[in-house]
Amino acid sequence: IKATFFEIGRNIEGNEEALIDAYQRGHEIAIHTYNHKDLTTLSIEEVEKDTESRWDALKNLKFWNK
């Protein structure tokens, strides 16, 4: 059974190998938020910063190139 793993950005560091392994086994990796804050309570600037931070947390994994 394949699954989608929604990651919180701040939890990616230190768990890179597990994420890459899950991806290589055919699971999907998705991004939740960076800090798991309620985005409806944040300013547009804070939401943009969260979005940028979570992508930064994933970009070094490079599992989409494998």
N, C-alpha and C positions, 0 to 999 in steps of 0.2 A: 504494500500500500504506500503510495506516495503522499507526502504531506507538504504543506507550506509552513515555513518557520518565519514568524514575524519577529524580527529582532529589534531590541531597543539599542540604539546606537552606542550608548555609553557602556554596554555590556559586551560589545564585540571584541574589544582589546582583551587579549588573554584567552579568547575562545576561537581564534581564527582557524585552527586546525579542525575543530569540530564542525564549523560552518562549511569549510571547504570539503570535508568528508561527506557531509550531508548533501551538498550540491552535486558532488561527483557520483553519488548514489541515486541521483535523479530527483531529489527533493528541490522544492523552490525556496529561495531565500528572499524575503521581503523586508522592507524597513517599516517599522512602526513609527517611532519618533526617537529623538536623541535622549531626552530626559523623562519621557512618559508624562509630560504635562498635558493638561486639557487645552488643546489648541484654540478652542473657542474663547478662552480667557486671555489669550495673548494678543499683543499688537501685531500688525502685519510685519513689522521689522523683526519681532521676536520669532514669528513663524518662519520667516525667511532664514533667520540664523539657525533655527532648529533643523530646517531642511538641508541647509549647507553642511551643518555638522554631521548629520546622519550619513550623507553621501560621502563626506570625508572619511568617516569611520569604515565604510565599505570599500572605498576605491583601491586600497592597497591589497585587498584579498586577491584580486586578479583571477578569481575562479571562473569568470565568464570567458576567459581565454583558453580554458582547458577542454 
